[in-house]
Amino acid sequence: MSSETTRSPLVLSISWGRMDVEDLGVGKDFKLYPGGGRPWDWSETGTRHSPGVQPDDVEELLSHGAETVVLSRGMQLRLQVDSRTLRLLEERGVAVHVAETTEAVQIYNALVTSGTAVAGLFHSTC
């Protein structure tokens, strides 16, 4: 990526129910992408633990130029990922990582540091 303004924000810390994100502050769940991010409000797309992360949840990430997406499943792996979401990412040629939240943060931060156009959805509780 060519400029610091298009880099995705780093996750500075993660613990149960609390994330601290570079330039965004503290919150519970986040959508992060090249150039920024915001709190992740599940009610916008009707996301629930099952069937999980919806295709509409990742559309915003892709609209910001993400070439790789990290999806967290929560600290206790209760959040599922809808198979339609994985199919959408595959069809768009987007690399995807699905992991428990603390592992997802490690993957995401490593990709940010490497200069990858990465986005992520992070759920900091169950």
C-alpha positions as CSV (number, residue, x, y, z in Angstrom):
1,M,0.0,0.0,0.0
2,S,1.2,3.4,-0.8
3,S,0.3,5.5,2.2
4,E,-0.2,5.4,5.9
5,T,-3.8,6.6,5.5
6,T,-4.8,3.4,3.8
7,R,-3.3,1.1,6.4
8,S,-5.7,-0.7,8.6
9,P,-5.7,0.3,12.3
10,L,-3.9,-2.0,14.7
11,V,-5.7,-3.7,17.6
12,L,-3.7,-2.4,20.6
13,S,-5.3,-4.8,23.2
14,I,-8.0,-7.4,23.5
15,S,-9.7,-8.8,26.5
16,W,-13.2,-10.2,27.3
17,G,-15.7,-7.6,26.1
18,R,-13.0,-4.9,25.5
19,M,-10.9,-4.0,22.5
20,D,-8.6,-0.9,22.2
21,V,-8.1,0.0,18.5
22,E,-5.6,2.5,17.2
23,D,-7.2,5.8,16.4
24,L,-10.7,4.4,17.2
25,G,-10.5,3.9,21.0
26,V,-12.2,1.3,23.1
27,G,-15.2,-0.8,22.3
28,K,-16.6,-4.3,22.3
29,D,-16.9,-5.4,18.7
30,F,-15.3,-3.8,15.6
31,K,-15.2,-3.7,11.8
32,L,-11.7,-2.7,10.8
33,Y,-10.5,-2.1,7.2
34,P,-7.9,-0.2,5.2
35,G,-8.1,3.4,6.2
36,G,-10.2,3.0,9.4
37,G,-13.0,1.2,11.1
38,R,-16.0,1.5,13.4
39,P,-17.9,-0.4,16.1
40,W,-19.6,-3.5,14.7
41,D,-23.4,-3.3,15.4
42,W,-24.8,-6.8,14.7
43,S,-28.3,-5.4,14.5
44,E,-27.5,-3.7,11.2
45,T,-27.5,-7.0,9.3
46,G,-29.3,-9.3,11.7
47,T,-26.2,-11.1,12.8
48,R,-26.6,-13.7,15.5
49,H,-24.2,-16.3,16.9
50,S,-25.9,-18.8,14.4
51,P,-25.8,-18.8,11.4
52,G,-23.2,-16.2,12.2
53,V,-21.3,-13.6,10.1
54,Q,-23.5,-12.5,7.2
55,P,-22.4,-11.6,3.6
56,D,-23.6,-8.1,4.3
57,D,-21.2,-7.9,7.3
58,V,-18.2,-8.3,4.9
59,E,-19.5,-6.1,2.1
60,E,-18.4,-2.9,3.9
61,L,-14.9,-4.4,4.4
62,L,-14.6,-5.2,0.7
63,S,-15.8,-1.7,-0.3
64,H,-12.7,-0.3,1.5
65,G,-10.3,-2.3,-0.6
66,A,-9.7,-5.4,1.6
67,E,-7.8,-8.1,-0.2
68,T,-7.6,-10.3,3.0
69,V,-10.3,-10.7,5.6
70,V,-10.0,-11.9,9.2
71,L,-13.2,-13.2,10.9
72,S,-13.1,-13.7,14.6
73,R,-15.4,-16.4,16.1
74,G,-15.5,-15.0,19.6
75,M,-13.5,-15.9,22.7
76,Q,-15.4,-19.2,23.1
77,L,-15.9,-19.8,19.4
78,R,-19.7,-19.3,19.7
79,L,-19.9,-17.0,16.7
80,Q,-20.4,-19.0,13.5
81,V,-19.6,-17.9,9.9
82,D,-22.4,-18.3,7.4
83,S,-21.4,-20.5,4.5
84,R,-22.7,-17.8,2.1
85,T,-20.2,-15.4,3.5
86,L,-17.3,-17.7,2.8
87,R,-18.6,-18.4,-0.7
88,L,-18.9,-14.6,-1.3
89,L,-15.3,-14.1,-0.2
90,E,-14.1,-17.0,-2.4
91,E,-16.0,-15.7,-5.4
92,R,-14.4,-12.3,-5.0
93,G,-10.9,-13.8,-4.7
94,V,-10.4,-12.5,-1.1
95,A,-8.2,-14.5,1.2
96,V,-9.9,-15.3,4.5
97,H,-8.8,-16.4,8.0
98,V,-11.3,-17.6,10.5
99,A,-10.1,-18.0,14.1
100,E,-10.8,-17.5,17.8
101,T,-10.7,-13.8,18.6
102,T,-7.3,-13.5,20.3
103,E,-5.7,-15.6,17.5
104,A,-7.7,-13.6,14.9
105,V,-6.2,-10.3,16.4
106,Q,-2.7,-11.8,16.1
107,I,-3.2,-12.8,12.5
108,Y,-4.8,-9.4,11.6
109,N,-2.1,-7.3,13.3
110,A,0.7,-9.3,11.6
111,L,-1.0,-8.7,8.2
112,V,-1.4,-5.0,9.0
113,T,2.3,-4.8,9.9
114,S,3.2,-6.6,6.7
115,G,1.4,-4.0,4.6
116,T,-1.5,-6.3,3.5
117,A,-4.8,-4.6,2.6
118,V,-6.6,-6.4,5.4
119,A,-9.9,-6.0,7.1
120,G,-11.5,-7.8,10.1
121,L,-14.6,-8.4,12.0
122,F,-13.9,-8.8,15.7
123,H,-16.3,-10.1,18.4
124,S,-14.7,-9.8,21.9
125,T,-17.0,-11.9,24.0
126,C,-18.4,-15.4,23.6
